[in-house]
Amino acid sequence: MSLRRLARLCLGVLGGLGVLVGLGATHASAQASRAHLSWERPFGSMCPQATVLQDDVEQLLGERVFVPARQAQVILSATVEDRESGVRIVIRASDPEGTQLGMRVLSAPAGECASLRLPLGLVLAMLLDADESSASPASSARVRPRLGLSAGFLSGALPRVTPGAGLVVALDLGRALRLRGDASYWFPVAALTPRDVGARFQAYSAGLGVCPRLSQPERTLTFWLCTGGRVGGLHASPRGLPGAAGQTRLLAQLALELSLVSRVGRRAELELAMGGVASLNRPLFYYERSDEREIFVHRPTTFGAIFRLSLTIHEP
């Protein structure tokens, strides 16, 4: 494959990824925020229970929005004061990192907290609706890229299955799509003939992928399917060949990976990814003997596999 055809193919892949990003971001923006309600009534209070309020809000919004705190995008917390002087309820909305998104205050005469059930449901729904409606202009200020480290194995590009390590960056585009990039170094392995002649190979690559979510976001474990491309270099250092110079050849691959992601606390994620890679070019490494015979050393296979374990974290 010529470099011109390879460049056109890579541009086509990146263009397709861009279309997927745009479609996914549009789809994701139409989904409602998931919330957790922290609600405690004073002993003996006539205020409605948390489960009653949650049912009221979900009926108003027409969908299920309340999930456990570790899965929530919005935390709703209420301070309830039910005294002889009257009832006062302060409701605050914040993101999982503690940034306040809104606040409302409701009051009623003493002993009449039950009369606030309808206003409470409306206020909670309005806080969630306000957060969702402002997602387009404000989400960019709250969206934080995830940065981390990865370790894994690669087969097909080098003579043997090879361990590697690298850096990872991920950015969620809404709740249904993730943009993932990485830079990896694959450790050296040798390919030698019985006469101890050959080369020592190592590789480095950078990848970009688009990952639609396959499972519901409120689950503890989520599945993603990542498609994209990888570009890098495959370097060979001759062994037992006096005067021969090292060579670096282009390494270009398409990748398809299935990822299992588990949240670790509020800021970290652990990702296990595995899948296949397809080589767009297969550089041939060989050496010539004194009798002008060409001795094969290594050539990447058409298909290979990749396995990675990553830990990412976002800024507070």
Sequence and secondary structure as in RCSB ss.txt:
>XXXX:A:sequence
MSLRRLARLCLGVLGGLGVLVGLGATHASAQASRAHLSWERPFGSMCPQATVLQDDVEQLLGERVFVPARQAQVI
LSATVEDRESGVRIVIRASDPEGTQLGMRVLSAPAGECASLRLPLGLVLAMLLDADESSASPASSARVRPRLGLS
AGFLSGALPRVTPGAGLVVALDLGRALRLRGDASYWFPVAALTPRDVGARFQAYSAGLGVCPRLSQPERTLTFWL
CTGGRVGGLHASPRGLPGAAGQTRLLAQLALELSLVSRVGRRAELELAMGGVASLNRPLFYYERSDEREIFVHRP
TTFGAIFRLSLTIHEP
>XXXX:A:secstr
  HHHHHHHHHHHHHHHHHHHHHHHHHHTTS   EEEE    TT  S  HHHHHHHHHHHHTS  B  GGG SEE
EEEEEEEETTEEEEEEEEE TT  EEEEEEEEE TT GGGGHHHHHHHHHHHHHHHHHTHHHHHHHH   EEEEE
EEEEESSSSS EEEEEEEEEEESSSSEEEEEEEEEEEEEEEE TTS EEEEEEEEEEEEEEEB S TTSSEEEEE
EEEEEEEEEEEEEES TT   EEEEEEEEEEEEEEEEEETTTEEEEEEEEEEEES    EEEE TTS EEEEE  
 SEEEEEEEEEEE   
